[in-house]
Each structure stands twice: as structure tokens, then as C-alpha cells.
Amino acid sequence: MTEKNTVRVAVIDMNKGVANQGMRGILSILEAYRKSTGIALEYEVFDLRLKGEIPSPDYDIYISSGGPGSPYDGEKEQWQQDFFALLDAIEAHNRLEDVSKKHVFLICHSFQMACRKYKVGQVIRRRSTAFGIFPVFLTEEGESVFKGLPNPFYTVDSRDWQVINPEDLEFSNSEAQVLALEKERPHVDLERCVMAVQFTEEIIGTQFHPEADAEGMKMYLLMEDKKAAIIANHGEQKYMDMLQSLDDPRKIQLTQQHILPNFLKEAILALQEA
């Protein structure tokens, strides 16, 4: 924190210029948190994939968004090198003694990239797109930012890629902990994909979208092209079920009210204690 006790948040936009509700969701949570707590919180947005903007390592908190395309898209790109270098710099800082720790939250595309970087499981393409409101199941390690949520809780999931770990080989070589998994599908011979990981004590990520709110999701679903695509790919009943789920306060509304606010609370408390 600065001398004026201002909390500085860097928001990394991974959307590559594609219109989305995710950034609006992240920024609205930051605004609501600032208003409800009275904490002097400032944030700045960095458009990484489209403009190559990368925050310096001197922010207090980092939130990196989801985005379109493959988590391997940046393999030979400068923006991926910059992103991974930033995570390295944050880790190096956090290993120092007597410093305020920097906290990071990684969402969807950013989460998949982090799983590649930290060699957590296998990042592979799904057989079909996952899109909808689904239950997520916490593991024994899964508390942290999930305090106040039931098990399972419900969230928005939108992805063509997934992280799986068929033989627990990768996780054994990392300090990472799996915090949540997708639902069991006994009738399908496929691994349960990883839905949340604690990469280090200060770096956490989710496959799903904790920033998604009912208002933004409804706006998205009511767009004619999105409606047509969902019905074509998943059927009209799935579309109607999704709309109905948005009105249930026990589902994504509850998730949106807990996960990122819990993360901010933990990160700011650590800054204050330091």
C-alpha cells in the first residue's frame, strides 16, 4: 500500500478486443467493494493481448480476466512473455521477508495459461464447448475465497479448453492445490476438469467466471445472435433453463457476491497487517 494507504489494483484485460461482460463484472465488483468498505481503492485496466499493455510489479493486487481463443495462442508472442514475467516478479517479491504480499486472481483464459506456466495438470481442448450455469464442487482444500458458499455452488462456465490431471503426476511436482472440480459425470468416460487452483499462497485462479452477474448474463443471453447460437448448439430447453437460473438468488448471484469480494478482503487484510 502507498503512504496514503491507497490500495492499487491492476486489472489485466485478456479479451483481445472481443466484446464481453467479464470486464464490466470485474470493475463493478471493485466499485461496489470500494463503496461498501470505504477503502481507498484505485484500479487501472491494462489491455494485454490487443495493445501489449502490462502492469508494473508495484501494484498491490492483480486480477486477470478471461478471454477468447486457445490458452496456447501467446506461446510465441511478447504479451505472453510479459505476463509470465510479471507472475515471476510477483512471486519473487512475495518470497522476500518483511514485505506486503501481492495477491493475484486469474480467471478462465488467464487460469489456463497459469496452469501451463506452473505445469498444473494438462491443458487440452474439450470435445465440445462448455457453456452455461453449472455446479462446482469444492475439494477438502477448497475454502479460502469460497467462504460463505454452499458445496456445490453455481457459476457461469464458458470454455473450449479445460485442465485435467489424470494421474496426479503434475500436481505432485508443485505447491499448487486443487480447490474445486466440475461435477461428476458417471455416464461419460471423461476426467473431471479442474475448476480452481491455489497456485501459491497469494496466487489463485478459477476456470469459471466468478465476476458474472445475473444482469450481465441476461443481457448476453438475450442478444439475438447469442440466443440463436445457444439454441443451435445446446437446444431450446437448455437456453430456457439458463434464463430461469439467473433469477435464482442461490446460484450465480451468490457466487458473484462472495468469491472476488472474499479475495479482495483477504488481500487487503494482508496488506494492512504488513
SERO-4910 file (N, C-alpha, C, O; in steps of 0.05 Angstrom, whole numbers):
BEGIN
 pado doro    nc1    nc2    nc3   cac1   cac2   cac3    cc1    cc2    cc3    oc1    oc2    oc3
  Met    A     17    -24      0      0      0      0     18     25      0     40     25     10
  Thr    A      7     47    -11     22     71    -12     22     85     15      8     77     33
  Glu    A     37    108     16     37    123     41     10    133     49      4    136     72
  Lys    A     -7    137     29    -34    147     35    -54    124     40    -78    128     41
  Asn    A    -43     99     43    -59     76     47    -79     70     25   -101     60     30
  Thr    A    -72     77      1    -88     71    -22    -81     43    -33    -58     36    -36
  Val    A   -101     27    -37    -97      0    -49    -98      3    -79   -118     13    -90
  Arg    A    -77     -6    -92    -75     -3   -121    -80    -30   -135    -65    -49   -129
  Val    A   -100    -31   -152   -107    -56   -166   -102    -54   -196   -110    -35   -208
  Ala    A    -87    -74   -207    -83    -75   -236   -102    -96   -247   -102   -119   -238
  Val    A   -119    -88   -266   -137   -107   -279   -127   -112   -307   -125    -94   -324
  Ile    A   -119   -137   -313   -108   -145   -339   -131   -155   -356   -144   -175   -350
  Asp    A   -135   -142   -379   -157   -149   -398   -145   -168   -418   -128   -161   -435
  Met    A   -155   -193   -418   -145   -214   -437   -165   -219   -459   -163   -239   -473
  Asn    A   -184   -200   -464   -206   -205   -482   -199   -200   -512   -215   -206   -530
  Lys    A   -176   -189   -517   -166   -185   -545   -186   -168   -561   -189   -172   -585
  Gly    A   -199   -149   -548   -217   -131   -562   -245   -142   -567   -262   -129   -578
  Val    A   -250   -167   -559   -276   -180   -563   -296   -170   -542   -289   -170   -518
  Ala    A   -319   -162   -551   -340   -152   -532   -347   -174   -512   -350   -197   -520
  Asn    A   -350   -166   -487   -355   -185   -466   -368   -172   -442   -368   -147   -440
  Gln    A   -378   -188   -424   -390   -178   -399   -370   -181   -376   -374   -170   -354
  Gly    A   -348   -196   -380   -330   -202   -359   -316   -178   -347   -315   -175   -322
  Met    A   -306   -160   -364   -292   -136   -353   -312   -118   -338   -305   -107   -317
  Arg    A   -336   -115   -348   -356    -99   -334   -361   -111   -306   -364    -97   -287
  Gly    A   -362   -138   -305   -367   -152   -280   -345   -147   -260   -350   -142   -236
  Ile    A   -320   -149   -269   -297   -145   -251   -297   -117   -240   -293   -112   -216
  Leu    A   -300    -97   -258   -299    -69   -250   -322    -62   -232   -319    -45   -213
  Ser    A   -346    -74   -236   -369    -67   -219   -364    -79   -191   -373    -66   -172
  Ile    A   -351   -101   -189   -345   -112   -162   -325    -94   -148   -328    -90   -124
  Leu    A   -305    -85   -162   -285    -66   -150   -299    -41   -140   -294    -31   -118
  Glu    A   -317    -30   -157   -332     -6   -149   -349    -11   -125   -350      5   -106
  Ala    A   -363    -33   -125   -381    -40   -102   -365    -44    -77   -374    -36    -55
  Tyr    A   -342    -57    -79   -325    -62    -56   -315    -36    -44   -315    -32    -20
  Arg    A   -306    -18    -61   -296      8    -52   -318     23    -38   -314     36    -18
  Lys    A   -342     23    -49   -365     38    -38   -373     26    -11   -379     41      7
  Ser    A   -374     -1     -9   -385    -14     15   -365    -13     38   -373    -13     61
  Thr    A   -339    -12     32   -319    -13     53   -307     15     60   -297     19     82
  Gly    A   -309     33     41   -297     59     45   -267     59     42   -254     79     49
  Ile    A   -256     37     33   -227     35     29   -218     51      4   -232     51    -16
  Ala    A   -196     64      7   -185     80    -16   -174     60    -36   -150     52    -34
  Leu    A   -189     52    -55   -182     32    -75   -181     45   -103   -201     56   -112
  Glu    A   -159     42   -116   -156     52   -144   -150     29   -162   -135     11   -155
  Tyr    A   -161     30   -187   -154      8   -206   -148     20   -233   -157     42   -240
  Glu    A   -132      5   -248   -124     12   -275   -126    -12   -292   -118    -34   -284
  Val    A   -137     -9   -317   -140    -31   -335   -117    -32   -356   -109    -11   -366
  Phe    A   -107    -56   -361    -85    -60   -380    -95    -79   -401   -101   -102   -395
  Asp    A    -96    -70   -426   -105    -87   -448    -80   -102   -459    -65    -91   -475
  Leu    A    -77   -126   -450    -52   -141   -455    -51   -153   -483    -32   -148   -498
  Arg    A    -71   -169   -490    -69   -184   -515    -72   -166   -540    -60   -172   -561
  Leu    A    -88   -145   -538    -92   -128   -561    -72   -105   -564    -62    -99   -586
  Lys    A    -65    -93   -541    -47    -70   -541    -20    -75   -529     -2    -57   -529
  Gly    A    -15    -99   -518     10   -105   -506     16    -90   -480     39    -87   -471
  Glu    A     -5    -80   -467     -2    -66   -441      2    -85   -418    -14   -104   -415
  Ile    A     22    -81   -402     27    -98   -379     32    -81   -354     47    -62   -356
  Pro    A     20    -87   -332     25    -71   -308     53    -75   -297     64    -97   -301
  Ser    A     63    -56   -283     88    -59   -269     84    -76   -244     61    -81   -236
  Pro    A    105    -86   -232    102   -103   -208     97    -88   -182     99   -100   -161
  Asp    A     90    -62   -184     87    -47   -159     58    -42   -151     53    -25   -134
  Tyr    A     40    -56   -164     12    -55   -154      9    -74   -130     26    -91   -125
  Asp    A    -13    -70   -115    -18    -87    -92    -32   -112    -99    -27   -134    -88
  Ile    A    -51   -110   -117    -69   -132   -124    -72   -133   -155    -72   -113   -168
  Tyr    A    -73   -158   -166    -76   -162   -194   -100   -180   -199   -103   -201   -186
  Ile    A   -117   -173   -219   -139   -190   -228   -136   -192   -258   -136   -172   -272
  Ser    A   -134   -217   -268   -131   -221   -297   -155   -236   -308   -162   -257   -297
  Ser    A   -166   -226   -329   -192   -235   -339   -191   -260   -356   -170   -271   -362
  Gly    A   -215   -269   -363   -218   -289   -384   -214   -277   -411   -209   -254   -414
  Gly    A   -217   -294   -432   -214   -284   -459   -218   -306   -479   -219   -330   -472
  Pro    A   -221   -299   -504   -226   -319   -525   -201   -333   -535   -179   -325   -529
  Gly    A   -206   -355   -549   -184   -369   -562   -170   -390   -544   -178   -396   -522
  Ser    A   -148   -400   -555   -133   -421   -542   -114   -409   -521   -103   -388   -526
  Pro    A   -110   -423   -499    -90   -414   -479    -61   -417   -489    -43   -410   -475
  Tyr    A    -58   -428   -513    -32   -431   -525    -27   -409   -546     -5   -408   -559
  Asp    A    -46   -391   -550    -44   -370   -571    -20   -353   -568     -8   -343   -587
  Gly    A    -11   -348   -543     11   -330   -538     38   -342   -537     57   -329   -529
  Glu    A     41   -368   -544     66   -382   -540     90   -368   -552    112   -368   -540
  Lys    A     87   -355   -575    110   -342   -587    106   -312   -588    120   -297   -602
  Glu    A     88   -302   -570     82   -274   -570     95   -260   -546     99   -271   -525
  Gln    A    101   -234   -550    113   -218   -529     94   -215   -505    103   -215   -482
  Trp    A     68   -213   -511     50   -208   -489     49   -232   -469     46   -227   -445
  Gln    A     52   -257   -479     54   -279   -460     79   -278   -444     79   -283   -419
  Gln    A    102   -272   -457    127   -269   -442    125   -248   -420    134   -252   -398
  Asp    A    111   -226   -426    108   -205   -407     90   -214   -384     95   -207   -360
  Phe    A     69   -229   -390     50   -238   -370     64   -258   -351     62   -255   -326
  Phe    A     79   -277   -362     93   -296   -345    115   -282   -329    120   -290   -306
  Ala    A    129   -263   -341    150   -248   -327    138   -233   -303    150   -230   -282
  Leu    A    113   -222   -307    100   -208   -285     94   -227   -262     99   -221   -239
  Leu    A     84   -251   -268     79   -271   -247    105   -279   -233    105   -282   -209
  Asp    A    127   -281   -248    153   -287   -236    161   -265   -217    171   -270   -195
  Ala    A    157   -240   -225    165   -217   -209    149   -216   -183    159   -210   -162
  Ile    A    123   -222   -186    105   -222   -162    114   -244   -143    115   -240   -119
  Glu    A    119   -268   -154    129   -290   -137    155   -283   -123    158   -288    -99
  Ala    A    174   -271   -137    200   -263   -126    195   -243   -103    208   -245    -82
  His    A    178   -224   -107    172   -204    -86    160   -218    -62    168   -212    -39
  Asn    A    142   -237    -66    128   -249    -44    146   -268    -28    140   -275     -5
  Arg    A    168   -276    -39    187   -293    -24    205   -276     -6    218   -287     12
  Leu    A    205   -250     -9    221   -233      8    208   -231     36    184   -235     39
  Glu    A    225   -226     56    215   -224     83    208   -195     89    219   -176     77
  Asp    A    189   -191    107    181   -164    116    172   -146     93    178   -123     93
  Val    A    156   -158     74    144   -142     53    114   -148     53    105   -169     61
  Ser    A     99   -129     43     70   -134     39     66   -152     15     76   -145     -7
  Lys    A     52   -174     18     49   -193     -5     30   -183    -26      9   -170    -19
  Lys    A     36   -189    -50     19   -181    -73      1   -205    -80     11   -228    -82
  His    A    -25   -201    -83    -43   -222    -89    -54   -221   -118    -57   -199   -129
  Val    A    -59   -244   -129    -66   -247   -157    -91   -265   -160    -92   -286   -147
  Phe    A   -110   -256   -176   -133   -274   -182   -135   -277   -213   -135   -257   -227
  Leu    A   -135   -302   -222   -134   -308   -251   -160   -322   -259   -169   -341   -246
  Ile    A   -172   -312   -280   -198   -322   -289   -197   -335   -316   -186   -323   -335
  Cys    A   -208   -358   -319   -213   -373   -344   -188   -374   -362   -170   -391   -357
  His    A   -186   -357   -382   -162   -358   -400   -136   -353   -385   -117   -367   -390
  Ser    A   -137   -334   -367   -113   -329   -350   -106   -353   -333    -83   -359   -328
  Phe    A   -127   -366   -322   -124   -390   -306   -111   -413   -322    -92   -426   -313
  Gln    A   -120   -417   -346   -109   -438   -363    -80   -432   -370    -64   -451   -370
  Met    A    -73   -407   -375    -46   -400   -381    -28   -405   -356     -5   -415   -359
  Ala    A    -38   -399   -333    -23   -403   -308    -19   -433   -303      2   -441   -294
  Cys    A    -39   -449   -310    -36   -478   -308    -13   -488   -326      1   -507   -319
  Arg    A    -11   -477   -350     11   -483   -367     38   -475   -355     57   -491   -354
  Lys    A     39   -451   -345     64   -440   -334     73   -457   -310     97   -464   -308
  Tyr    A     54   -463   -292     62   -477   -267     61   -507   -270     65   -522   -251
  Lys    A     55   -516   -295     54   -545   -301     34   -559   -282     40   -580   -270
  Val    A     11   -547   -280    -11   -559   -264    -30   -573   -283    -45   -560   -298
  Gly    A    -30   -600   -282    -47   -615   -300    -41   -612   -329    -19   -602   -336
  Gln    A    -59   -621   -346    -57   -619   -375    -78   -600   -385   -102   -603   -378
  Val    A    -70   -581   -401    -89   -562   -413    -95   -571   -441    -79   -571   -459
  Ile    A   -120   -580   -445   -128   -592   -470   -155   -581   -480   -170   -569   -465
  Arg    A   -160   -585   -506   -185   -576   -518   -207   -595   -510   -203   -620   -509
  Arg    A   -230   -585   -504   -254   -601   -497   -265   -614   -523   -261   -604   -545
  Arg    A   -280   -635   -520   -294   -647   -543   -315   -628   -553   -321   -627   -577
  Ser    A   -328   -614   -535   -349   -595   -542   -348   -571   -523   -337   -573   -501
  Thr    A   -359   -549   -532   -358   -525   -515   -375   -528   -490   -397   -538   -491
  Ala    A   -364   -520   -468   -379   -519   -443   -390   -490   -440   -375   -471   -440
  Phe    A   -416   -488   -438   -428   -461   -435   -454   -464   -419   -472   -479   -427
  Gly    A   -455   -449   -398   -480   -450   -382   -474   -443   -352   -453   -433   -345
  Ile    A   -494   -450   -336   -492   -446   -307   -490   -474   -295   -509   -490   -297
  Phe    A   -468   -480   -282   -462   -507   -273   -454   -508   -243   -445   -488   -233
  Pro    A   -459   -531   -230   -449   -534   -203   -419   -539   -203   -408   -552   -220
  Val    A   -405   -527   -183   -377   -532   -179   -373   -543   -151   -386   -534   -132
  Phe    A   -356   -564   -148   -353   -578   -123   -326   -572   -111   -305   -575   -123
  Leu    A   -326   -564    -86   -302   -558    -71   -288   -583    -62   -302   -603    -54
  Thr    A   -262   -583    -62   -246   -605    -51   -242   -600    -21   -252   -580    -11
  Glu    A   -228   -617     -7   -223   -613     21   -206   -588     25   -208   -575     46
  Glu    A   -189   -581      5   -173   -557      7   -188   -532      0   -178   -510      5
  Gly    A   -212   -535    -10   -226   -512    -21   -242   -496     -2   -266   -499      1
  Glu    A   -229   -478     12   -243   -459     29   -235   -431     19   -247   -421      1
  Ser    A   -215   -419     32   -204   -394     22   -225   -375     13   -242   -366     29
  Val    A   -224   -367    -13   -243   -347    -23   -272   -357    -26   -289   -342    -34
  Phe    A   -276   -383    -20   -303   -394    -24   -319   -393      2   -341   -404      3
  Lys    A   -309   -380     22   -324   -378     48   -352   -366     43   -354   -346     29
  Gly    A   -372   -378     55   -399   -368     52   -415   -380     30   -438   -375     27
  Leu    A   -402   -398     14   -415   -411     -8   -422   -440      0   -407   -453     15
  Pro    A   -444   -451    -10   -450   -479     -6   -432   -497    -23   -418   -486    -40
  Asn    A   -432   -522    -18   -417   -541    -35   -437   -563    -44   -445   -580    -28
  Pro    A   -444   -563    -70   -433   -546    -91   -445   -518    -92   -466   -513    -80
  Phe    A   -431   -500   -106   -443   -474   -112   -445   -472   -143   -434   -489   -157
  Tyr    A   -459   -452   -152   -464   -450   -181   -449   -426   -193   -446   -405   -181
  Thr    A   -441   -430   -218   -426   -409   -231   -428   -410   -261   -438   -430   -272
  Val    A   -420   -389   -274   -420   -388   -304   -395   -400   -314   -373   -393   -306
  Asp    A   -398   -419   -333   -375   -432   -345   -377   -429   -375   -398   -434   -387
  Ser    A   -355   -420   -388   -355   -415   -416   -327   -421   -427   -309   -405   -423
  Arg    A   -324   -444   -440   -297   -452   -448   -296   -473   -469   -314   -490   -471
  Asp    A   -275   -473   -485   -270   -494   -505   -246   -511   -496   -240   -531   -507
  Trp    A   -232   -501   -475   -209   -515   -464   -213   -523   -435   -231   -512   -422
  Gln    A   -197   -541   -425   -200   -549   -397   -173   -559   -386   -155   -565   -401
  Val    A   -172   -561   -360   -148   -570   -346   -156   -597   -333   -174   -598   -316
  Ile    A   -142   -618   -340   -147   -644   -327   -120   -655   -316    -99   -645   -323
  Asn    A   -123   -674   -299    -99   -685   -285   -103   -715   -281   -109   -723   -258
  Pro    A   -101   -731   -301   -110   -759   -300    -96   -776   -279   -108   -794   -268
  Glu    A    -70   -771   -273    -56   -789   -255    -42   -775   -232    -25   -787   -219
  Asp    A    -50   -750   -227    -38   -735   -205     -8   -732   -207      6   -728   -187
  Leu    A      3   -735   -231     32   -733   -234     42   -704   -233     62   -698   -221
  Glu    A     27   -686   -246     36   -659   -248     34   -645   -221     53   -630   -213
  Phe    A     12   -649   -207      8   -634   -182     29   -642   -161     36   -626   -144
  Ser    A     39   -667   -163     59   -676   -143     85   -660   -145    101   -661   -126
  Asn    A     89   -646   -167    114   -631   -171    109   -601   -166    126   -585   -174
  Ser    A     88   -594   -153     81   -565   -150     69   -561   -123     58   -579   -110
  Glu    A     71   -536   -113     58   -530    -88     28   -524    -92     14   -517    -73
  Ala    A     19   -526   -117     -8   -519   -123    -28   -539   -110    -21   -562   -106
  Gln    A    -51   -529   -103    -72   -545    -91    -97   -542   -108   -105   -519   -115
  Val    A   -111   -564   -114   -136   -562   -128   -158   -555   -107   -161   -569    -87
  Leu    A   -173   -534   -113   -193   -525    -94   -221   -533   -102   -239   -535    -86
  Ala    A   -225   -538   -129   -252   -544   -138   -251   -560   -164   -232   -557   -179
  Leu    A   -272   -576   -168   -274   -593   -192   -302   -590   -204   -321   -582   -190
  Glu    A   -304   -598   -229   -331   -598   -241   -346   -622   -231   -335   -639   -217
  Lys    A   -372   -623   -237   -389   -645   -227   -380   -672   -238   -368   -673   -260
  Glu    A   -386   -693   -224   -381   -720   -234   -401   -727   -256   -424   -720   -254
  Arg    A   -391   -740   -276   -408   -749   -298   -404   -779   -302   -389   -787   -320
  Pro    A   -416   -795   -285   -411   -824   -286   -418   -838   -312   -407   -859   -319
  His    A   -436   -825   -328   -444   -837   -353   -425   -829   -376   -428   -838   -399
  Val    A   -405   -811   -370   -386   -802   -390   -358   -810   -382   -349   -804   -359
  Asp    A   -344   -823   -399   -316   -833   -393   -296   -811   -397   -279   -813   -415
  Leu    A   -298   -789   -381   -280   -767   -383   -272   -757   -356   -287   -761   -336
  Glu    A   -248   -746   -354   -238   -736   -328   -255   -712   -319   -265   -697   -336
  Arg    A   -257   -709   -293   -269   -684   -283   -248   -662   -286   -226   -665   -277
  Cys    A   -256   -640   -298   -236   -619   -302   -233   -603   -276   -250   -601   -259
  Val    A   -210   -590   -274   -203   -574   -251   -216   -546   -254   -214   -534   -275
  Met    A   -229   -537   -233   -244   -512   -234   -231   -490   -217   -238   -466   -222
  Ala    A   -213   -496   -199   -200   -475   -184   -174   -486   -172   -173   -509   -164
  Val    A   -153   -469   -172   -127   -478   -162   -115   -455   -145   -117   -432   -152
  Gln    A   -103   -462   -123    -86   -444   -108    -57   -450   -118    -45   -469   -110
  Phe    A    -47   -432   -135    -21   -437   -146      2   -432   -126     20   -448   -124
  Thr    A     -1   -410   -111     17   -404    -89     -1   -393    -67    -25   -390    -71
  Glu    A     10   -386    -44     -7   -375    -23    -21   -350    -31    -43   -344    -21
  Glu    A     -9   -335    -49    -21   -309    -57    -32   -309    -86    -45   -289    -93
  Ile    A    -29   -331   -101    -39   -331   -129    -60   -353   -131    -54   -377   -127
  Ile    A    -84   -345   -139   -106   -364   -141   -119   -360   -168   -118   -339   -180
  Gly    A   -132   -381   -179   -146   -379   -204   -170   -397   -206   -172   -417   -192
  Thr    A   -189   -389   -223   -213   -405   -227   -218   -408   -257   -213   -390   -273
  Gln    A   -227   -432   -265   -234   -438   -292   -260   -423   -300   -263   -414   -322
  Phe    A   -278   -420   -281   -304   -407   -285   -302   -377   -281   -280   -366   -277
  His    A   -325   -364   -283   -326   -334   -282   -339   -325   -257   -364   -322   -256
  Pro    A   -324   -319   -236   -336   -310   -210   -347   -282   -212   -362   -273   -195
  Glu    A   -339   -267   -233   -348   -240   -236   -375   -238   -250   -388   -216   -250
  Ala    A   -385   -260   -261   -410   -260   -276   -434   -253   -258   -436   -265   -236
  Asp    A   -451   -235   -267   -475   -229   -251   -500   -234   -268   -498   -237   -293
  Ala    A   -522   -236   -255   -547   -242   -269   -554   -221   -290   -563   -228   -312
  Glu    A   -550   -196   -284   -556   -174   -302   -540   -177   -328   -551   -176   -350
  Gly    A   -514   -180   -325   -497   -182   -349   -502   -207   -365   -502   -207   -390
  Met    A   -506   -229   -351   -511   -255   -364   -538   -254   -380   -540   -264   -402
  Lys    A   -557   -241   -368   -583   -239   -382   -581   -222   -407   -592   -228   -428
  Met    A   -566   -199   -405   -561   -182   -428   -548   -199   -450   -555   -196   -474
  Tyr    A   -529   -216   -443   -514   -232   -462   -533   -253   -475   -534   -256   -500
  Leu    A   -549   -266   -459   -567   -287   -469   -589   -276   -487   -599   -290   -505
  Leu    A   -598   -252   -482   -620   -240   -497   -611   -229   -524   -628   -221   -541
  Met    A   -585   -227   -529   -575   -218   -555   -583   -240   -576   -579   -263   -571
  Glu    A   -595   -231   -598   -606   -250   -617   -586   -270   -628   -592   -294   -630
  Asp    A   -561   -261   -633   -541   -280   -644   -533   -300   -623   -528   -323   -630
  Lys    A   -531   -291   -598   -523   -310   -576   -545   -330   -571   -540   -354   -568
  Lys    A   -570   -320   -571   -593   -338   -567   -594   -359   -588   -597   -383   -582
  Ala    A   -591   -351   -613   -592   -370   -636   -570   -391   -634   -574   -414   -639
  Ala    A   -546   -381   -626   -523   -400   -624   -526   -420   -602   -520   -443   -605
  Ile    A   -537   -411   -579   -540   -429   -556   -562   -450   -563   -558   -473   -557
  Ile    A   -584   -441   -575   -605   -460   -582   -595   -480   -602   -601   -503   -601
  Ala    A   -580   -470   -622   -569   -488   -643   -550   -509   -631   -550   -532   -640
  Asn    A   -534   -501   -612   -513   -518   -601   -523   -535   -577   -514   -558   -573
  His    A   -542   -524   -562   -549   -538   -537   -579   -543   -534   -588   -558   -516
  Gly    A   -595   -532   -552   -624   -537   -550   -639   -515   -536   -628   -501   -519
  Glu    A   -665   -512   -543   -681   -490   -531   -686   -494   -501   -687   -475   -486
  Gln    A   -688   -520   -493   -693   -525   -464   -669   -515   -447   -673   -504   -426
  Lys    A   -645   -520   -457   -621   -511   -442   -621   -481   -441   -614   -469   -420
  Tyr    A   -629   -468   -462   -630   -438   -462   -650   -428   -442   -644   -409   -427
  Met    A   -674   -440   -441   -694   -431   -422   -686   -437   -393   -691   -421   -375
  Asp    A   -673   -459   -389   -663   -466   -362   -642   -446   -352   -642   -438   -329
  Met    A   -625   -436   -371   -605   -417   -363   -618   -390   -355   -610   -378   -335
  Leu    A   -637   -381   -371   -652   -357   -364   -665   -359   -337   -664   -340   -321
  Gln    A   -677   -382   -332   -691   -386   -306   -671   -386   -283   -677   -375   -262
  Ser    A   -648   -398   -287   -628   -399   -266   -618   -372   -257   -611   -367   -234
  Leu    A   -619   -353   -276   -609   -326   -270   -626   -312   -248   -616   -294   -235
  Asp    A   -650   -320   -246   -668   -308   -226   -666   -321   -198   -680   -312   -180
  Asp    A   -650   -341   -196   -647   -356   -171   -624   -343   -154   -601   -345   -162
  Pro    A   -631   -330   -132   -610   -316   -116   -590   -335   -103   -569   -326    -93
  Arg    A   -595   -361   -104   -577   -381    -92   -556   -390   -112   -539   -406   -105
  Lys    A   -557   -381   -136   -539   -390   -157   -517   -369   -163   -502   -362   -145
  Ile    A   -516   -359   -188   -492   -342   -194   -492   -316   -179   -471   -305   -175
  Gln    A   -515   -307   -170   -515   -282   -154   -499   -286   -128   -484   -269   -120
  Leu    A   -503   -309   -116   -489   -315    -91   -459   -317    -96   -443   -307    -80
  Thr    A   -451   -331   -118   -423   -334   -125   -410   -307   -130   -388   -301   -121
  Gln    A   -424   -290   -145   -413   -263   -152   -410   -246   -127   -392   -229   -126
  Gln    A   -427   -250   -107   -425   -234    -82   -404   -244    -63   -397   -230    -44
  His    A   -392   -267    -68   -373   -278    -48   -344   -280    -58   -326   -270    -45
  Ile    A   -339   -293    -81   -312   -301    -87   -293   -278    -91   -273   -276    -76
  Leu    A   -297   -260   -110   -279   -237   -113   -279   -218    -89   -258   -209    -82
  Pro    A   -302   -212    -77   -301   -196    -52   -285   -210    -30   -271   -196    -15
  Asn    A   -287   -236    -27   -271   -251     -7   -241   -248    -14   -225   -244      4
  Phe    A   -235   -251    -39   -207   -248    -48   -196   -220    -41   -174   -217    -30
  Leu    A   -212   -199    -47   -204   -172    -41   -200   -168    -11   -181   -155     -2
  Lys    A   -219   -179      4   -217   -176     33   -192   -189     44   -178   -177     61
  Glu    A   -185   -213     35   -161   -227     44   -136   -212     36   -118   -208     52
  Ala    A   -135   -203     11   -112   -189      1   -107   -162     15    -85   -156     22
  Ile    A   -128   -148     20   -126   -121     34   -119   -125     63   -103   -110     74
  Leu    A   -131   -146     76   -124   -152    104    -94   -158    106    -81   -149    125
  Ala    A    -83   -173     87    -55   -180     88    -38   -154     84    -17   -152     97
  Leu    A    -47   -136     67    -32   -111     64    -33    -94     89    -13    -82     97
  Gln    A    -56    -94    102    -58    -78    127    -41    -89    149    -29    -74    165
  Glu    A    -41   -116    151    -25   -128    172      5   -124    168     20   -121    187
  Ala    A     13   -123    142     41   -118    136     49    -90    143     72    -82    140
***
